[in-house]
Amino acid sequence: MNLLFLGVILLNVFAFALVLLRAPLFRTEVYRPMLLNIGLSVLPVFVLTFWIVGDLALSAAGAPTWLVVTVAAAGLVVWLLLLPNAGYLVTELNFSHRKDGEDVPLWYDIVAVLSLAMSGVLNTVVNIFLVQMFDAVLRYPDDPQPFERPASWLVVAVVLVLVSFGIYLGRYIRFNSWDLAHPVGFLRKFLGYFRAPGKVRDAVLFSGLHTVFFALIYLIVIGSLLETLTAVAG
């Protein structure tokens, strides 16, 4: 498990370095939106870690159940609102940062953008894995094989659907997590966008395909890990 976290950290560092090095290597400007998106991509895991540690500390200190549940629910909502920022990096694969006149080899940008996109995918995977583990500890503390319960995987599925739809909202309606601070304006723009012909279909297709993609990566990376952990526990 430690190698999983180390690998994800190193991939983020590698992607960040490639974005920075692009400027001095090829005498071009740093594409700052990518750096911002990398920061937003790693933010959810820090929020999640703070939330989990804080909630476990409250529980260990004997805090009232209602307080523990309230903090857990509030933290989950904030984390869910931020999580699409992690997977959003897959949308960088459109190479929109390339400009005419720049002498940047395509092979360099392919490696850089692939690293960026996969760091976002794996950031998403790690976030959901931590929530799945936290959910298992809270709901099935005495079960040696909590990950074999369908409910555990239902949590993963629901989060993946929400993440994929959140990425769509960010890319095509240009919504940010903090736009929800203005719910009236958010709702007006949301409804106005989806009144246009074909937008609902596009959102369903986008969200569905991205959900399947993230789910397959999750099964490949986390499924095999959980299978090993379950075998050791058994």
C-alpha angles and dihedrals in degrees: 000000000000089000090055093056093042091050093050092048092050092048090054091049091047093051091047091050093050091053091050096043092051090077101054094035096054102021097245136123123277109256096231098187088068091053090049091049091051090053091049090047094059095039097083094060091054091049090047094049092049091048096048094046091047094048093047090049091052091049093048091049090057097251117172114276092239090057093049091049093046093051090046092051094046092048091048092053093049091047093049091051091052099040098081086064088069097054092037089087090078087073090065087079088089089080090223090152093071113102133196112260096029115124095215114137114238090229090061093052091046091057092042096049094042089051090048094049095046091048088057092048093050092044087057092047093051092048093052092043091056091050091048090052093046090049091051093050093050100041102033107027093152098042113100090200107037094151091067090067114102091223090064091058093042087064089054093048094050093049092049092053091049092047093050092049090046090054089052091051091050097047102040106025092030093230120164127201091252092056086084087072084078101047097171094054091042093053093045093052092042095053093041092054096049093048088072114097115266097010095108091050091049091050093049093048093045094047094043096049094044091048090054091046094050091043092054092049089047092053092047096048105027101023093062091044093052091045089057093046091049092050091051092048091049 
